[in-house]
Amino acid sequence: MKNNYQRCIRCILPNTLPVIEFDDQGVCNYCRDYEKSYHDWDKISEQKQNEFKNLLQAARKKRRAYDCLVP
Ligand SMILES: [Zn+2]
């Protein structure tokens, strides 16, 4: 383990992850990117729901044993 081992104070991603960076508050760039993309969830929620439904529809059209796996 590195001597300067660090984890994000929000999501606990470690600094051993490639291309991760931390701000002066200890929050990683992945958390900051998430904030930028989803900070106004009420305005974009319908659009995101439609995007998700379209993904499900595309999966269903493949007619496989399972439609999709949602983690
Ligand atoms: Zn984080």
PDB file of the backbone (N, CA, C, O) and the ligand in Angstrom, with CONECT records:
HET     ZN  A 101       1
ATOM      1  N   MET A   1       0.840  -1.190   0.000  1.00  0.00           N
ATOM      2  CA  MET A   1       0.000   0.000   0.000  1.00  0.00           C
ATOM      3  C   MET A   1       0.881   1.249   0.000  1.00  0.00           C
ATOM      4  O   MET A   1       1.920   1.296   0.658  1.00  0.00           O
ATOM      5  N   LYS A   2       0.445   2.249  -0.747  1.00  0.00           N
ATOM      6  CA  LYS A   2       1.220   3.486  -0.795  1.00  0.00           C
ATOM      7  C   LYS A   2       1.250   4.173   0.574  1.00  0.00           C
ATOM      8  O   LYS A   2       0.348   3.992   1.392  1.00  0.00           O
ATOM      9  N   ASN A   3       2.288   4.951   0.804  1.00  0.00           N
ATOM     10  CA  ASN A   3       2.342   5.752   2.025  1.00  0.00           C
ATOM     11  C   ASN A   3       1.294   6.850   2.008  1.00  0.00           C
ATOM     12  O   ASN A   3       0.781   7.239   3.057  1.00  0.00           O
ATOM     13  N   ASN A   4       0.972   7.354   0.816  1.00  0.00           N
ATOM     14  CA  ASN A   4       0.005   8.443   0.706  1.00  0.00           C
ATOM     15  C   ASN A   4      -1.373   7.926   0.291  1.00  0.00           C
ATOM     16  O   ASN A   4      -2.089   8.579  -0.467  1.00  0.00           O
ATOM     17  N   TYR A   5      -1.731   6.751   0.797  1.00  0.00           N
ATOM     18  CA  TYR A   5      -3.019   6.151   0.462  1.00  0.00           C
ATOM     19  C   TYR A   5      -4.152   7.080   0.885  1.00  0.00           C
ATOM     20  O   TYR A   5      -4.141   7.628   1.988  1.00  0.00           O
ATOM     21  N   GLN A   6      -5.132   7.252  -0.006  1.00  0.00           N
ATOM     22  CA  GLN A   6      -6.237   8.174   0.263  1.00  0.00           C
ATOM     23  C   GLN A   6      -7.516   7.601  -0.312  1.00  0.00           C
ATOM     24  O   GLN A   6      -7.494   6.894  -1.320  1.00  0.00           O
ATOM     25  N   ARG A   7      -8.619   7.905   0.323  1.00  0.00           N
ATOM     26  CA  ARG A   7      -9.937   7.528  -0.197  1.00  0.00           C
ATOM     27  C   ARG A   7     -10.809   8.765  -0.245  1.00  0.00           C
ATOM     28  O   ARG A   7     -10.654   9.680   0.565  1.00  0.00           O
ATOM     29  N   CYS A   8     -11.741   8.789  -1.214  1.00  0.00           N
ATOM     30  CA  CYS A   8     -12.714   9.877  -1.305  1.00  0.00           C
ATOM     31  C   CYS A   8     -13.576   9.871  -0.040  1.00  0.00           C
ATOM     32  O   CYS A   8     -14.007   8.812   0.417  1.00  0.00           O
ATOM     33  N   ILE A   9     -13.821  11.034   0.513  1.00  0.00           N
ATOM     34  CA  ILE A   9     -14.598  11.098   1.749  1.00  0.00           C
ATOM     35  C   ILE A   9     -16.078  10.800   1.516  1.00  0.00           C
ATOM     36  O   ILE A   9     -16.817  10.588   2.478  1.00  0.00           O
ATOM     37  N   ARG A  10     -16.528  10.778   0.247  1.00  0.00           N
ATOM     38  CA  ARG A  10     -17.941  10.478  -0.042  1.00  0.00           C
ATOM     39  C   ARG A  10     -18.155   9.044  -0.498  1.00  0.00           C
ATOM     40  O   ARG A  10     -18.997   8.328   0.044  1.00  0.00           O
ATOM     41  N   CYS A  11     -17.394   8.636  -1.492  1.00  0.00           N
ATOM     42  CA  CYS A  11     -17.676   7.334  -2.119  1.00  0.00           C
ATOM     43  C   CYS A  11     -16.635   6.273  -1.791  1.00  0.00           C
ATOM     44  O   CYS A  11     -16.790   5.123  -2.202  1.00  0.00           O
ATOM     45  N   ILE A  12     -15.617   6.612  -1.088  1.00  0.00           N
ATOM     46  CA  ILE A  12     -14.500   5.768  -0.637  1.00  0.00           C
ATOM     47  C   ILE A  12     -13.665   5.177  -1.771  1.00  0.00           C
ATOM     48  O   ILE A  12     -12.910   4.236  -1.526  1.00  0.00           O
ATOM     49  N   LEU A  13     -13.766   5.687  -3.001  1.00  0.00           N
ATOM     50  CA  LEU A  13     -12.846   5.226  -4.044  1.00  0.00           C
ATOM     51  C   LEU A  13     -11.429   5.580  -3.608  1.00  0.00           C
ATOM     52  O   LEU A  13     -11.192   6.651  -3.049  1.00  0.00           O
ATOM     53  N   PRO A  14     -10.483   4.667  -3.869  1.00  0.00           N
ATOM     54  CA  PRO A  14      -9.104   4.893  -3.434  1.00  0.00           C
ATOM     55  C   PRO A  14      -8.266   5.603  -4.496  1.00  0.00           C
ATOM     56  O   PRO A  14      -8.620   5.611  -5.675  1.00  0.00           O
ATOM     57  N   ASN A  15      -7.177   6.185  -4.075  1.00  0.00           N
ATOM     58  CA  ASN A  15      -6.294   6.865  -5.013  1.00  0.00           C
ATOM     59  C   ASN A  15      -5.467   5.875  -5.846  1.00  0.00           C
ATOM     60  O   ASN A  15      -4.658   6.291  -6.675  1.00  0.00           O
ATOM     61  N   THR A  16      -5.667   4.584  -5.630  1.00  0.00           N
ATOM     62  CA  THR A  16      -5.014   3.583  -6.477  1.00  0.00           C
ATOM     63  C   THR A  16      -5.776   3.406  -7.794  1.00  0.00           C
ATOM     64  O   THR A  16      -5.275   2.764  -8.716  1.00  0.00           O
ATOM     65  N   LEU A  17      -6.978   3.968  -7.885  1.00  0.00           N
ATOM     66  CA  LEU A  17      -7.759   3.910  -9.117  1.00  0.00           C
ATOM     67  C   LEU A  17      -7.135   4.835 -10.156  1.00  0.00           C
ATOM     68  O   LEU A  17      -6.810   5.979  -9.836  1.00  0.00           O
ATOM     69  N   PRO A  18      -6.959   4.365 -11.403  1.00  0.00           N
ATOM     70  CA  PRO A  18      -6.372   5.237 -12.427  1.00  0.00           C
ATOM     71  C   PRO A  18      -7.211   6.497 -12.652  1.00  0.00           C
ATOM     72  O   PRO A  18      -8.439   6.458 -12.569  1.00  0.00           O
ATOM     73  N   VAL A  19      -6.564   7.565 -12.924  1.00  0.00           N
ATOM     74  CA  VAL A  19      -7.102   8.886 -13.259  1.00  0.00           C
ATOM     75  C   VAL A  19      -8.004   9.494 -12.191  1.00  0.00           C
ATOM     76  O   VAL A  19      -8.758  10.418 -12.494  1.00  0.00           O
ATOM     77  N   ILE A  20      -7.954   9.013 -10.966  1.00  0.00           N
ATOM     78  CA  ILE A  20      -8.741   9.639  -9.910  1.00  0.00           C
ATOM     79  C   ILE A  20      -7.952  10.817  -9.339  1.00  0.00           C
ATOM     80  O   ILE A  20      -6.730  10.765  -9.205  1.00  0.00           O
ATOM     81  N   GLU A  21      -8.681  11.867  -9.011  1.00  0.00           N
ATOM     82  CA  GLU A  21      -8.070  13.054  -8.393  1.00  0.00           C
ATOM     83  C   GLU A  21      -8.958  13.498  -7.251  1.00  0.00           C
ATOM     84  O   GLU A  21     -10.164  13.253  -7.251  1.00  0.00           O
ATOM     85  N   PHE A  22      -8.353  14.146  -6.289  1.00  0.00           N
ATOM     86  CA  PHE A  22      -9.107  14.628  -5.132  1.00  0.00           C
ATOM     87  C   PHE A  22      -8.957  16.141  -5.027  1.00  0.00           C
ATOM     88  O   PHE A  22      -7.887  16.694  -5.285  1.00  0.00           O
ATOM     89  N   ASP A  23     -10.050  16.799  -4.643  1.00  0.00           N
ATOM     90  CA  ASP A  23      -9.948  18.238  -4.424  1.00  0.00           C
ATOM     91  C   ASP A  23      -9.457  18.512  -3.001  1.00  0.00           C
ATOM     92  O   ASP A  23      -9.167  17.583  -2.248  1.00  0.00           O
ATOM     93  N   ASP A  24      -9.369  19.771  -2.647  1.00  0.00           N
ATOM     94  CA  ASP A  24      -8.814  20.108  -1.330  1.00  0.00           C
ATOM     95  C   ASP A  24      -9.741  19.707  -0.187  1.00  0.00           C
ATOM     96  O   ASP A  24      -9.347  19.758   0.978  1.00  0.00           O
ATOM     97  N   GLN A  25     -10.983  19.305  -0.518  1.00  0.00           N
ATOM     98  CA  GLN A  25     -11.903  18.821   0.512  1.00  0.00           C
ATOM     99  C   GLN A  25     -11.897  17.303   0.622  1.00  0.00           C
ATOM    100  O   GLN A  25     -12.594  16.733   1.461  1.00  0.00           O
ATOM    101  N   GLY A  26     -11.096  16.641  -0.240  1.00  0.00           N
ATOM    102  CA  GLY A  26     -11.008  15.187  -0.199  1.00  0.00           C
ATOM    103  C   GLY A  26     -12.086  14.480  -0.994  1.00  0.00           C
ATOM    104  O   GLY A  26     -12.305  13.281  -0.820  1.00  0.00           O
ATOM    105  N   VAL A  27     -12.768  15.222  -1.877  1.00  0.00           N
ATOM    106  CA  VAL A  27     -13.812  14.637  -2.724  1.00  0.00           C
ATOM    107  C   VAL A  27     -13.214  14.336  -4.090  1.00  0.00           C
ATOM    108  O   VAL A  27     -12.475  15.153  -4.638  1.00  0.00           O
ATOM    109  N   CYS A  28     -13.527  13.178  -4.639  1.00  0.00           N
ATOM    110  CA  CYS A  28     -12.907  12.748  -5.898  1.00  0.00           C
ATOM    111  C   CYS A  28     -13.582  13.378  -7.115  1.00  0.00           C
ATOM    112  O   CYS A  28     -14.685  13.915  -7.021  1.00  0.00           O
ATOM    113  N   ASN A  29     -12.905  13.303  -8.251  1.00  0.00           N
ATOM    114  CA  ASN A  29     -13.431  13.857  -9.494  1.00  0.00           C
ATOM    115  C   ASN A  29     -14.678  13.110  -9.975  1.00  0.00           C
ATOM    116  O   ASN A  29     -15.506  13.698 -10.670  1.00  0.00           O
ATOM    117  N   TYR A  30     -14.834  11.823  -9.621  1.00  0.00           N
ATOM    118  CA  TYR A  30     -16.045  11.102 -10.019  1.00  0.00           C
ATOM    119  C   TYR A  30     -17.263  11.671  -9.294  1.00  0.00           C
ATOM    120  O   TYR A  30     -18.324  11.836  -9.896  1.00  0.00           O
ATOM    121  N   CYS A  31     -17.116  11.967  -8.020  1.00  0.00           N
ATOM    122  CA  CYS A  31     -18.219  12.576  -7.263  1.00  0.00           C
ATOM    123  C   CYS A  31     -18.519  13.972  -7.785  1.00  0.00           C
ATOM    124  O   CYS A  31     -19.683  14.354  -7.898  1.00  0.00           O
ATOM    125  N   ARG A  32     -17.492  14.730  -8.103  1.00  0.00           N
ATOM    126  CA  ARG A  32     -17.717  16.086  -8.624  1.00  0.00           C
ATOM    127  C   ARG A  32     -18.374  16.043  -9.995  1.00  0.00           C
ATOM    128  O   ARG A  32     -19.241  16.866 -10.288  1.00  0.00           O
ATOM    129  N   ASP A  33     -17.975  15.095 -10.840  1.00  0.00           N
ATOM    130  CA  ASP A  33     -18.622  14.950 -12.154  1.00  0.00           C
ATOM    131  C   ASP A  33     -20.097  14.588 -11.988  1.00  0.00           C
ATOM    132  O   ASP A  33     -20.954  15.089 -12.714  1.00  0.00           O
ATOM    133  N   TYR A  34     -20.379  13.716 -11.029  1.00  0.00           N
ATOM    134  CA  TYR A  34     -21.769  13.332 -10.762  1.00  0.00           C
ATOM    135  C   TYR A  34     -22.587  14.557 -10.358  1.00  0.00           C
ATOM    136  O   TYR A  34     -23.706  14.747 -10.834  1.00  0.00           O
ATOM    137  N   GLU A  35     -22.031  15.378  -9.489  1.00  0.00           N
ATOM    138  CA  GLU A  35     -22.729  16.597  -9.053  1.00  0.00           C
ATOM    139  C   GLU A  35     -23.063  17.491 -10.251  1.00  0.00           C
ATOM    140  O   GLU A  35     -24.171  18.021 -10.345  1.00  0.00           O
ATOM    141  N   LYS A  36     -22.105  17.655 -11.161  1.00  0.00           N
ATOM    142  CA  LYS A  36     -22.322  18.514 -12.320  1.00  0.00           C
ATOM    143  C   LYS A  36     -23.429  17.967 -13.225  1.00  0.00           C
ATOM    144  O   LYS A  36     -24.236  18.730 -13.755  1.00  0.00           O
ATOM    145  N   SER A  37     -23.463  16.634 -13.400  1.00  0.00           N
ATOM    146  CA  SER A  37     -24.417  16.026 -14.321  1.00  0.00           C
ATOM    147  C   SER A  37     -25.817  15.908 -13.736  1.00  0.00           C
ATOM    148  O   SER A  37     -26.800  15.994 -14.472  1.00  0.00           O
ATOM    149  N   TYR A  38     -25.925  15.713 -12.421  1.00  0.00           N
ATOM    150  CA  TYR A  38     -27.223  15.389 -11.827  1.00  0.00           C
ATOM    151  C   TYR A  38     -27.652  16.360 -10.735  1.00  0.00           C
ATOM    152  O   TYR A  38     -28.545  16.041  -9.950  1.00  0.00           O
ATOM    153  N   HIS A  39     -27.037  17.536 -10.668  1.00  0.00           N
ATOM    154  CA  HIS A  39     -27.377  18.443  -9.578  1.00  0.00           C
ATOM    155  C   HIS A  39     -28.813  18.937  -9.652  1.00  0.00           C
ATOM    156  O   HIS A  39     -29.404  19.276  -8.628  1.00  0.00           O
ATOM    157  N   ASP A  40     -29.374  18.981 -10.844  1.00  0.00           N
ATOM    158  CA  ASP A  40     -30.734  19.465 -10.997  1.00  0.00           C
ATOM    159  C   ASP A  40     -31.641  18.319 -11.435  1.00  0.00           C
ATOM    160  O   ASP A  40     -32.268  18.375 -12.493  1.00  0.00           O
ATOM    161  N   TRP A  41     -31.699  17.291 -10.612  1.00  0.00           N
ATOM    162  CA  TRP A  41     -32.388  16.057 -10.956  1.00  0.00           C
ATOM    163  C   TRP A  41     -33.852  16.271 -11.322  1.00  0.00           C
ATOM    164  O   TRP A  41     -34.362  15.599 -12.219  1.00  0.00           O
ATOM    165  N   ASP A  42     -34.539  17.194 -10.648  1.00  0.00           N
ATOM    166  CA  ASP A  42     -35.964  17.404 -10.925  1.00  0.00           C
ATOM    167  C   ASP A  42     -36.207  17.803 -12.379  1.00  0.00           C
ATOM    168  O   ASP A  42     -37.238  17.456 -12.955  1.00  0.00           O
ATOM    169  N   LYS A  43     -35.273  18.521 -12.965  1.00  0.00           N
ATOM    170  CA  LYS A  43     -35.448  18.965 -14.354  1.00  0.00           C
ATOM    171  C   LYS A  43     -35.108  17.888 -15.378  1.00  0.00           C
ATOM    172  O   LYS A  43     -35.681  17.866 -16.467  1.00  0.00           O
ATOM    173  N   ILE A  44     -34.181  16.995 -15.037  1.00  0.00           N
ATOM    174  CA  ILE A  44     -33.742  15.999 -16.022  1.00  0.00           C
ATOM    175  C   ILE A  44     -34.272  14.600 -15.749  1.00  0.00           C
ATOM    176  O   ILE A  44     -33.993  13.685 -16.523  1.00  0.00           O
ATOM    177  N   SER A  45     -35.031  14.406 -14.668  1.00  0.00           N
ATOM    178  CA  SER A  45     -35.455  13.053 -14.293  1.00  0.00           C
ATOM    179  C   SER A  45     -36.321  12.401 -15.376  1.00  0.00           C
ATOM    180  O   SER A  45     -36.165  11.211 -15.651  1.00  0.00           O
ATOM    181  N   GLU A  46     -37.231  13.165 -15.994  1.00  0.00           N
ATOM    182  CA  GLU A  46     -38.081  12.573 -17.025  1.00  0.00           C
ATOM    183  C   GLU A  46     -37.250  12.127 -18.232  1.00  0.00           C
ATOM    184  O   GLU A  46     -37.475  11.053 -18.790  1.00  0.00           O
ATOM    185  N   GLN A  47     -36.284  12.969 -18.627  1.00  0.00           N
ATOM    186  CA  GLN A  47     -35.402  12.614 -19.735  1.00  0.00           C
ATOM    187  C   GLN A  47     -34.606  11.351 -19.411  1.00  0.00           C
ATOM    188  O   GLN A  47     -34.467  10.472 -20.262  1.00  0.00           O
ATOM    189  N   LYS A  48     -34.086  11.255 -18.193  1.00  0.00           N
ATOM    190  CA  LYS A  48     -33.300  10.082 -17.799  1.00  0.00           C
ATOM    191  C   LYS A  48     -34.166   8.829 -17.727  1.00  0.00           C
ATOM    192  O   LYS A  48     -33.718   7.738 -18.078  1.00  0.00           O
ATOM    193  N   GLN A  49     -35.407   8.988 -17.273  1.00  0.00           N
ATOM    194  CA  GLN A  49     -36.314   7.844 -17.242  1.00  0.00           C
ATOM    195  C   GLN A  49     -36.591   7.347 -18.656  1.00  0.00           C
ATOM    196  O   GLN A  49     -36.631   6.140 -18.894  1.00  0.00           O
ATOM    197  N   ASN A  50     -36.780   8.266 -19.586  1.00  0.00           N
ATOM    198  CA  ASN A  50     -37.016   7.875 -20.975  1.00  0.00           C
ATOM    199  C   ASN A  50     -35.794   7.187 -21.578  1.00  0.00           C
ATOM    200  O   ASN A  50     -35.929   6.208 -22.312  1.00  0.00           O
ATOM    201  N   GLU A  51     -34.617   7.692 -21.273  1.00  0.00           N
ATOM    202  CA  GLU A  51     -33.394   7.039 -21.748  1.00  0.00           C
ATOM    203  C   GLU A  51     -33.314   5.608 -21.215  1.00  0.00           C
ATOM    204  O   GLU A  51     -32.948   4.684 -21.942  1.00  0.00           O
ATOM    205  N   PHE A  52     -33.658   5.438 -19.943  1.00  0.00           N
ATOM    206  CA  PHE A  52     -33.619   4.106 -19.337  1.00  0.00           C
ATOM    207  C   PHE A  52     -34.645   3.187 -19.987  1.00  0.00           C
ATOM    208  O   PHE A  52     -34.338   2.035 -20.296  1.00  0.00           O
ATOM    209  N   LYS A  53     -35.869   3.687 -20.198  1.00  0.00           N
ATOM    210  CA  LYS A  53     -36.906   2.874 -20.841  1.00  0.00           C
ATOM    211  C   LYS A  53     -36.486   2.466 -22.246  1.00  0.00           C
ATOM    212  O   LYS A  53     -36.770   1.349 -22.680  1.00  0.00           O
ATOM    213  N   ASN A  54     -35.813   3.364 -22.957  1.00  0.00           N
ATOM    214  CA  ASN A  54     -35.339   3.029 -24.304  1.00  0.00           C
ATOM    215  C   ASN A  54     -34.269   1.938 -24.261  1.00  0.00           C
ATOM    216  O   ASN A  54     -34.233   1.069 -25.132  1.00  0.00           O
ATOM    217  N   LEU A  55     -33.408   1.982 -23.261  1.00  0.00           N
ATOM    218  CA  LEU A  55     -32.407   0.925 -23.100  1.00  0.00           C
ATOM    219  C   LEU A  55     -33.081  -0.421 -22.850  1.00  0.00           C
ATOM    220  O   LEU A  55     -32.692  -1.437 -23.426  1.00  0.00           O
ATOM    221  N   LEU A  56     -34.100  -0.417 -21.978  1.00  0.00           N
ATOM    222  CA  LEU A  56     -34.825  -1.657 -21.682  1.00  0.00           C
ATOM    223  C   LEU A  56     -35.519  -2.186 -22.932  1.00  0.00           C
ATOM    224  O   LEU A  56     -35.502  -3.386 -23.202  1.00  0.00           O
ATOM    225  N   GLN A  57     -36.126  -1.284 -23.687  1.00  0.00           N
ATOM    226  CA  GLN A  57     -36.826  -1.692 -24.910  1.00  0.00           C
ATOM    227  C   GLN A  57     -35.849  -2.329 -25.905  1.00  0.00           C
ATOM    228  O   GLN A  57     -36.162  -3.347 -26.522  1.00  0.00           O
ATOM    229  N   ALA A  58     -34.683  -1.733 -26.053  1.00  0.00           N
ATOM    230  CA  ALA A  58     -33.678  -2.289 -26.964  1.00  0.00           C
ATOM    231  C   ALA A  58     -33.239  -3.672 -26.505  1.00  0.00           C
ATOM    232  O   ALA A  58     -33.008  -4.561 -27.325  1.00  0.00           O
ATOM    233  N   ALA A  59     -33.123  -3.852 -25.185  1.00  0.00           N
ATOM    234  CA  ALA A  59     -32.724  -5.155 -24.650  1.00  0.00           C
ATOM    235  C   ALA A  59     -33.817  -6.195 -24.881  1.00  0.00           C
ATOM    236  O   ALA A  59     -33.529  -7.337 -25.242  1.00  0.00           O
ATOM    237  N   ARG A  60     -35.071  -5.795 -24.672  1.00  0.00           N
ATOM    238  CA  ARG A  60     -36.189  -6.734 -24.852  1.00  0.00           C
ATOM    239  C   ARG A  60     -36.299  -7.221 -26.296  1.00  0.00           C
ATOM    240  O   ARG A  60     -36.679  -8.364 -26.551  1.00  0.00           O
ATOM    241  N   LYS A  61     -35.960  -6.338 -27.236  1.00  0.00           N
ATOM    242  CA  LYS A  61     -36.061  -6.705 -28.651  1.00  0.00           C
ATOM    243  C   LYS A  61     -35.100  -7.838 -29.028  1.00  0.00           C
ATOM    244  O   LYS A  61     -35.290  -8.511 -30.042  1.00  0.00           O
ATOM    245  N   LYS A  62     -34.064  -8.043 -28.198  1.00  0.00           N
ATOM    246  CA  LYS A  62     -33.108  -9.110 -28.493  1.00  0.00           C
ATOM    247  C   LYS A  62     -33.662 -10.487 -28.140  1.00  0.00           C
ATOM    248  O   LYS A  62     -33.099 -11.508 -28.536  1.00  0.00           O
ATOM    249  N   ARG A  63     -34.765 -10.513 -27.394  1.00  0.00           N
ATOM    250  CA  ARG A  63     -35.480 -11.746 -27.059  1.00  0.00           C
ATOM    251  C   ARG A  63     -34.551 -12.824 -26.489  1.00  0.00           C
ATOM    252  O   ARG A  63     -34.511 -13.955 -26.972  1.00  0.00           O
ATOM    253  N   ARG A  64     -33.829 -12.449 -25.476  1.00  0.00           N
ATOM    254  CA  ARG A  64     -32.969 -13.403 -24.780  1.00  0.00           C
ATOM    255  C   ARG A  64     -33.654 -13.850 -23.488  1.00  0.00           C
ATOM    256  O   ARG A  64     -34.721 -13.346 -23.137  1.00  0.00           O
ATOM    257  N   ALA A  65     -33.045 -14.782 -22.799  1.00  0.00           N
ATOM    258  CA  ALA A  65     -33.650 -15.331 -21.580  1.00  0.00           C
ATOM    259  C   ALA A  65     -33.926 -14.236 -20.552  1.00  0.00           C
ATOM    260  O   ALA A  65     -34.946 -14.270 -19.863  1.00  0.00           O
ATOM    261  N   TYR A  66     -33.034 -13.285 -20.452  1.00  0.00           N
ATOM    262  CA  TYR A  66     -33.219 -12.162 -19.542  1.00  0.00           C
ATOM    263  C   TYR A  66     -33.187 -10.868 -20.350  1.00  0.00           C
ATOM    264  O   TYR A  66     -32.418 -10.742 -21.303  1.00  0.00           O
ATOM    265  N   ASP A  67     -34.022  -9.913 -19.968  1.00  0.00           N
ATOM    266  CA  ASP A  67     -34.038  -8.634 -20.666  1.00  0.00           C
ATOM    267  C   ASP A  67     -32.781  -7.845 -20.390  1.00  0.00           C
ATOM    268  O   ASP A  67     -32.141  -7.334 -21.309  1.00  0.00           O
ATOM    269  N   CYS A  68     -32.425  -7.746 -19.107  1.00  0.00           N
ATOM    270  CA  CYS A  68     -31.251  -6.993 -18.744  1.00  0.00           C
ATOM    271  C   CYS A  68     -30.923  -7.251 -17.274  1.00  0.00           C
ATOM    272  O   CYS A  68     -31.712  -7.847 -16.541  1.00  0.00           O
ATOM    273  N   LEU A  69     -29.775  -6.804 -16.875  1.00  0.00           N
ATOM    274  CA  LEU A  69     -29.355  -6.896 -15.480  1.00  0.00           C
ATOM    275  C   LEU A  69     -29.133  -5.470 -15.001  1.00  0.00           C
ATOM    276  O   LEU A  69     -28.338  -4.730 -15.581  1.00  0.00           O
ATOM    277  N   VAL A  70     -29.830  -5.092 -13.950  1.00  0.00           N
ATOM    278  CA  VAL A  70     -29.696  -3.736 -13.407  1.00  0.00           C
ATOM    279  C   VAL A  70     -28.977  -3.810 -12.072  1.00  0.00           C
ATOM    280  O   VAL A  70     -29.542  -4.286 -11.088  1.00  0.00           O
ATOM    281  N   PRO A  71     -27.753  -3.351 -12.031  1.00  0.00           N
ATOM    282  CA  PRO A  71     -27.014  -3.416 -10.757  1.00  0.00           C
ATOM    283  C   PRO A  71     -27.502  -2.356  -9.783  1.00  0.00           C
ATOM    284  O   PRO A  71     -26.994  -2.265  -8.665  1.00  0.00           O
TER     285      PRO A  71
HETATM  286 ZN    ZN A 101     -15.906  10.134  -4.658  1.00  0.00          ZN2+
END
